[in-house]
Amino acid sequence: MTRALRVSSYPTLLYIDGTSVHQLPATGTPLATLNGILDELLAEKQAATATEPPSILATLTGAER
C-alpha cells in the first residue's frame, strides 16, 4: 500500500479524497504552509462538490452533503 500511495518516509501526511491522494509536507514544514495547502485542497473539494449532483444514496436516504 505504501508503494501505491508513493509513501517513502515516515511520518507521511496524506489527504485522501475519494480516489485522489495528495501527499502533504510533514516534518519541518511551518504550520502556516500546511494550513495553506489544506485550505486549497478543501476549497477545490468544496467547489467540485457544489457542481456535482447529489449522490444516489443521498437522494434515496434524504441525507444532505
Residue pairs with C-beta under 8 A, 6 or more apart in sequence:
2 8
5 14
5 21
5 23
6 21
6 23
7 14
7 23
9 26
11 26
11 27
12 23
12 26
13 23
13 24
13 25
13 26
13 34
14 21
14 22
14 23
14 24
15 21
15 22
15 24
15 38
15 41
16 22
17 41
17 45
22 41
24 34
24 37
24 38
25 33
25 34
25 37
49 65
54 65
55 65
57 63
58 64
58 65
